[in-house]
Amino acid sequence: IECFQRRFSAWTPIINKSLNKQLFQERVSLITHWFDLWTDKQRKEFLLRILQNCSHSQLKFVKDWFSEKIPVVKVDFCTVLPRFISLYIFSFLNPMDLCAAAQVNWPWKFLTEQDCLWRPKCIRFGWFLPYDPPENEYGAWKRHYIACVATLDWLTPREASAVYGTLNEPKSENEEQEERQRERRLRKIIWGRLALHKRELFKVRPPWMSGTCCSTMLKSKCQPKLPQVIKDRIGLSAALEKQLVLASLEALPKKKNAPGSHSYPLLSNKHYHRVDQKYGSFSHSVQTSLVLISSRIPAYEMVVDSVKTDVIPLVYEYTGLTLESLLLLVEKVLDGRNVRSIGIFSDGDSREINLLQGYTIGVENVLTPEVRDFWEKLGSCVATQEEGGHVDIFVPLAASEAGIKVLSQLSQLTGTMFSSPTGIATGSYQHILSDWLGQKQGTSPPSIYFCDRKLQTWHSFTEFLEETLKSVRKQLRPHFEELQRNISGKILGQFMFDSLSLANVLANQETAQVLAEGLIELSKEKSERNMKENHSQDRKTSEDDLKLEVFINLERKLQMDFAEKRTRIAGELLKSERKYVQMLETVRDVYVTPLKAALASNRAILSSMDVQIIFSDILCVLDLNRHFLGELTGRLQEWGPAQCLGEIFTKFGLQLKTYTNFFNNYPIVLKTIEKCREMIPSFRAFLKRQDKTIVTRMMSLQELLLYPPRRFEEYVNLLYGLRLHTPSEHVDRGDLTTAIKQMKRYIAYINQLKQNINRKDQLSDIERSICGCPTLSEGTRFLIRVQDVAQLHYCNEKVSFSLRFYEHIHDLSFFLFNDSLLVSRRTVAHTPFERTTQTTYHFLALVALHQLLIEDIPDSKCTKNAFVLQGPKCQWICSTVNEDKLVWLSVLQSAIRSRIEKYD
């Protein structure tokens, strides 16, 4: 019985409570003493072990003790209240307050970005998601709301007049009434459908009423459907599909680019400089000024530097642009805004304006359709005359009647006031500082656009520049005239001796007489241009004999000059070849020999396989050129007028297989060098010791390997010079022509190889940058253009294109190849505290060009630069971000036509 009673106690029986309590107190004191002696880490481990062994009631006791000792003063209601109550509280906030609340902490951010809060705000404005957000997608409706707000736009009266017609075109009362009725009907239809859609959506129970926040409860019913045109195309044959593609290409609008031609203007970034980026963007309410500066103006960089900060400067290229292209640049810089005034700083005189190359605007052509359309559209970008809008032309048109007539016609045409300097002041562009016709009192047009001090500095500099150029022209004019006579004489003589042999010239007395007279005249420094024509008949024969003798002497002298110049070029050929072989021997002595010696001494820097890959081809090239150098040296040691070099080059051209192996393996050689440099420290140290020394002429190994492709260019130039000074009847001339053709063919092969390598690397970069991209390196595929667009979506297909409302749903990037079009979704992520962005691409589709349909969408009040691309299984309604629609459609149209012709 005693053993049974003390089985729950180590030494003391359970019935003896006093001894049990005493023993418990002693053990607690002992543990407390040990606890005081432990470190902080040991104490935490002990407490963690104790709490893990506690029951639920014991843990609740600890919690109550802490609540009593440390009472809660503040608590986040999101962590205490149920989630549906917190969402109901947040539902009363507007979008700006919700965005501010999302920055408090992570729980608030998670709750305020729920779809149940942002979905009603989007639906209220008719902004619907084009897809059902999956369960794991977070914040889709908030991102959609922000994207829709960011893309809101409005049209000023001037912009509306540019789209729908000028303000000077009055409409009849019937047309205005019909337009108002059409707008009312359209508004009723849209409002009715929105109200019906809202009633259907509001029938769904809100998330906070059900206790869940599932983002998939309220689904949009405006999902993109496959158009009927694409469904009908599934059953089409290949011939009908081709006809459909060609018909879509023919239906695209054509826009005039130059007089007499119809194409899309191909503009590039090199044609203009957007200097306004450094000044920042200007607001809608504040009107500023714009100044167009031609690149033909001397020292136009100083003019740009003198522009005021509140003026937008636009520098355009004088050559290579049309009036339409210049107008597109202006519209792109203004971005739909009006300006207070426009200044045109270009070249011209008192009668006409040299605005662009081939576009001199004067009285004769100011009313032509192209020029008139340019000025009308440019005038629509300026504020009205009542608001103080005006155009200032920095050309002295007001100094003549013709110029004043041009200004009056432009003012009547555009309804805007034009001003111009009267040109009273003299000097280099000093007319700018003179009085202006049509200027307001107290204001000078140059002071509107430029800082006076900097503009004066530019004036003095241009005046000094013109004076310097005048003196230089005056001093160099005699030298240029003499050089022109010498070159024309050489060209004439070379042409005559190439077309006629010496025997034919001597047999034809009349031709010999003419050539002799011409050569005698050209050989004199100050020849007499007027020859006496009245000579006696008996002295004519003696003079002809004298001229023939002079001609024969000149012929001998020319032959001696040919031989001397031919010898000089042959010596230059030998010298350059010896230098080229020395550079190849430098690669052998500096790099190959030490690496092989280290390999033989069991202290290898590189393996024998890597040495073989990197240097085997260049050593074969060295052996070939050493043999070629030996043959050249033997020929030049026995050099004479009858010696030939074309035969040696012809034999050398038949042995170019060695170079072919070198060029084919050249990318592998460079990759092997880079791989060994990164992975082998000893090889990296070896290159650091050997590269860019005096022996290698301060070049690295990769730079030395560039010598073989450059050498063929030198061969062609030297052979051209050698053939130029080789007479046509010489035996070596035919071999030289054959050798030149061989070298040019091989240069074309090298260039094609370079192009293929660059295209392959470009395709590999595209594959790596696009997630889920298939293999693109197939056949002769190459990249033509990359275009960033915005994908649009509309709700109702029955509404015509001009009345549809579109919403921006995605950002896409089109990669146009010569045989297909790759469609990818573009996502731009911003890095905190940095201006750099990270762009990622996700693969969507790869469509063959001969299966692609293009349909243009006319510009309307709500949509600009939009078009439709239809593939076999999908359709994309897109819009270019900038004014690149014309260029993109032109390039795409050309690629489709080329692919269809090749496909046939």
C-alpha positions, 0 to 999 in steps of 0.5 A: 500500500505504501508503494502505491501511495508514493508512485506520484512522488519521488521520495515523499508519500502523497498523503504527506502534503506538508512534506510535498509542498516543502519539497516543491518549494525547494525545487522551485527555488533551485530552478529559480536559482538556475534561471538566474545563472543562465544566459538570455538565450538559455532563458528563452529556450527554457520558457519556450519549452515550458510554454510548449508543455502547457495546456490550453487552460494554462496558456489562457492563464498566462494571457490573462495575466499579461492583459491585466499587467499590460492593458491594451490602449490602441488596436487596429480595428482590421485585426479585431473586427471581422473582415466583412465589417472592415470591408464595409467601412472601407467601402465609404471611402473614395478612390483617393482615400482608398489609395492613401489607406493602402499606404498605412500597413500591409493589412490595410493594403490587402483590404483596400485593394480588394476587387469588391471595393473597386469593382463598383467604382469602375462599373459606375463609369462603364469601365469593365474588365475584358476578362474574369480575374482568376482567384489568385489574381490580386487588385485587378479592378484597382489597376484597371481603374487607375489605367482608365483614369490615366488614359482620360483625354479631352479635345480643345476646340482647336483640336476638335476643329482639326479632327472634324473640320475647321471653324471657318466652315459654317454648317447649315441649320439642317446639318446641325439639327441632324447632328444634335439628334444623332448625338442624342440617340447615341447617348440614349443608347449608351445610357440605356445599355449602361443602366441595364448592365448596372441593374444586372450587376447590382442584383449580386449580393455585395461581398461584405454581406456574405462574409467572403471577398472572392473576386470572382463573385461579380463577373463582367459580361463584356468578354471578348468574343471571336469575331464572325469574320475569323469564324468564317475564315476557318473554312476558307481555302488557301487561295481565298485566304490569300485574296482576303489578305491582299484585299485588306492591304489594298483597303488600307488608307494611303497618305501622301508623303511627297509630291506625286507619290503615295506612301506612308512617311518613314520618319526616324529619330535622326530627322529631329531633336526634341529639345523640349524634354529638358524643359519638362511638360507644360500644363493644359491651362498655361499656353507657351510658345514653340519655335522651329529651328532649321538645321541649315542655320549656321551654329544652330546649337547656339540658337537652341541654347539661347531659347528661353525656358518657357519656349519649346524648341524643335530642331528639324533636319533641312534635308530628308523631310517633307511638309507633312513630316514636319507637321507630324513632328510639330503635332507630336511635340505639342501633344494636342495642346495649343500654343500662344505663338509659333516662331519659324527660324529658317533660311530665306530672303525677302521674297521666299522662305527656304523652309525645307529642301525642295520646299521654297515657299513664295508667291507662286506656290503658297496656294498649292494644295500641299503648302496650303494644307500645311499652313492651315494645320500649323495655324490651327495649333496657335491660339486665336487672334482674339487670344493673342495668337500669332506666327513669327517668321524670322525671314525678312519678308516684310522688306519687299512687296512679294514678301508682304503679299506672302504674309497677307495670303498666309494671314487670310488663309489661316486667320492668324496674324503673321509678322516678319522683320523689315530687314532695315538692319544690315549684316549676317542675320541682322534683320532679326534685330530690325523692326518687325511688321505687325509687332505689338507695341512694347514687344519684340518677337525675338525677345519672346523666344530667345535671350537677348544676350545669347542671341547677340553672341550668336549674331556676332559669331555668325558674322565672324564665321561668314567673313572667315568663309569669304576669305577662305573661299577667296584664297582657295579658289585658284587652287580648286580651279587648278585642281579641277583642270588637272583632274578633268585632264586626267579623266579625259586622257584615261577615258580616251586611252581606255576606249582607243588604243595607240594604233587607232589614235595614230591612224586617225589624223583628225583624232590625233590632232584633237588629242594633241591640242587638248594635251598641249593646252592642259600641260600649260599652266596658263594656256591660251583659250583663243586659238588662231584659226587663220593659218596658211595652207602650206604650214598646215602639214608641218604643224600637224607633224609637230603636234604628232611629235608632241603627242608621241612624247606625251604618250611616252611620258604617260607610259613612264608615269604608269610604270612608275606608279604601278611600281609604287603600288606594287611596293605598297602591296608588298609592304602592307602584306609583310606588315600583315604577316608580322601581325599574324606572327605576333599572335603566334609568338606572344600567345600560341608559343607560351601556351604550348610551352606551358602545356608541355611543361605540365603547367598548362594554362589552357587545355590542348583542346582549347588551344586548338579551338582558338588558334588552329585557324589563325595559324593556317591563315598565317601559313597561307599568307607566308607562302603568298608573301614569298611569291610577292617578294620573288616577283618584286625582286625581278620587277619590270614593266611586263611583270604580272601580279594578277596571276598570284592573286588569282591563285591566292583566291582559289585557296581561300578555304582556309579563311572560310574555316576561320570566319565560320569558327570566329564566333566559337573562338571568341566565346571560347576566349571569354569562357576561359577568361571567366573560368580559368584564373591563370588564363585571365592573368596570362591575357592581362600580361600579354594584352596591350603591350608594345609587341602587340601594338597596344591591342588585345587578342580579340583585336588582333583577330580582327585583322583578317577581315580588314585585310580583304578591303585593303586587297581590293583597294590596292588591286583597284589602284594597280589596275588603274595604272596598268595599260589596257593592252597589258597582259596583267589587266585581265588577271587583275580584273578577275582577282578583284571580282574574287576578292569582292565576292569574298567580301560579300560572303564575309558581310553576309556571314556577319549579318547572319551572326548578328541576326542569330544573336538578335533572335537569341536575345528576343527568345531570352527576353520573352517568357514562353517564346518558341524557337525563332532561329529557323531558316532565314528569319530576321527581325524587321521592326519592333512596335509597342502598341496598346490593346483595345476592347469594345463592348458592342460590335453593332456600333460602327467604328466611328462611334465605338468606345474603346478601353485600354486593357493591355500593353502589347509589343509586336515583333515583325519578322520577314515571315511572321509576326510575334505578339507579346504582352508587355509589362513595365515594372518600376524600381523604387528610388530609381528611374530605370524600369524593367520591361518583361514580355510574355508570349501570346501568338506567332502568326504567319504573315500570309495569314494576317489581315489588316484593317484600319480604324479611322480616327475619331473623337475617342480613338486615334491611331487604331487598327485591327490585326486578324489572325487565323485564331485571334484578333487584336484591336490596337493603337500606337502610342505615338504617331507611328501608325503610318510607319508601322502599317507601311512596313507591315504592308511591305513585309506581307506583300514580300512574303506572299510573293515569296510564298507563291 
